[in-house]
C-alpha cells in the first residue's frame, strides 16, 4: 500500500513538472513570435529597407 501512495506522488510530481515546462516553453515561443513581428515592423520602417540609404 505504501508503494502505491509513493507511486501516486511520483506521478503527480512528474505531471506538475511537465505542465510547468510546457507552459514555460509556450510562453517563450509566444514572446519570440512577438519580438520577431516587432523586429520585422522596425525593419520595414527603416530607410534602408525602403531603398533609401541615408549614409553619404
N, C-alpha and C positions, 0 to 999 in steps of 0.2 A: 504493500500500500504506500509506503514511503517513497518507493521508486516512482510510482505513478504521479505523486504530487511533485516530485523533483522534475519529472519529465514535463509536466504541465507548466511549471515555472520556466523551464528552459525554452519551451516553445513560445511562451509569452514574451520572454526576453528577446529571442531572435525575431519574432514578429514585430516587436516595437522598434528594434534596430533597423529592420528593413523598411518600415514605414517612415521612420525619420530620415533614412538615407534617400529614399525615393523622393520625399518632399524637398530635401536639400538639392538633389540633382535637378529636379523640376524647377526650383527657384533659380538656380544658376543658369539653366537653359533659358528661362524667360528673361533674365537680366541680360544675358548675352545677346539674345534676339533684339531686345530693346536698344542696347548700345550699338548694335550693327545698323539698325534703322536710323538712329541718330547720326552715326558716322556717315552714312550714305547721304542723309539730308545736308549735312555740313559740306560734304564733298560736292554735292550738286550746287550749293550756294557759292562755292569758291570761284574766283575769276578764272583760275587755271582750268577748271572743269568746263567753263563756258567758251574756252578757246581764246581768252584774253589773258595773256601773261603780263602782269604788272611790272615785272623786272625789266630794267633797261637793256 
